[in-house]
Amino acid sequence: MPQYFFMQLQDVTGRKELELELAHQALHDSLTGLPNRALLADRLIQGLAGSRRRGSQLGVIFVDIDEFKVINDSLGHSIGDDS
């Protein structure tokens, strides 16, 4: 009785690199490379869950630049990015 074996190999290195790059772009600012609000929200959720498990507290410091939204809204994001 004949037996057959078939195998297909495919290099997915490029696809995996692209997936990592897209994930980075989704969670970081394109201009500065700094984490964005989506990543902040994710880390806050993780931090809160961890502090609940440990029975500890979590501290957060939020820094805001006065009137920066006014610059973006009135002059455009490209001017705000240059500021």
WODA-V605516 format. One record per pair of residues at least 6 apart in sequence whose C-alpha atoms are under 7 Angstrom apart, sorted by the first residue. I is the first residue (numbers start at 0). GAP is how many residues later the second one is. If there is no record, write none. Layout:
i & gap
I & GAP
I & GAP
//
This chain:
i & gap
26 & 8
26 & 9
26 & 11
26 & 12
27 & 6
27 & 7
27 & 8
28 & 6
28 & 7
46 & 11
47 & 10
50 & 6
50 & 7
70 & 9
71 & 7
71 & 8
//
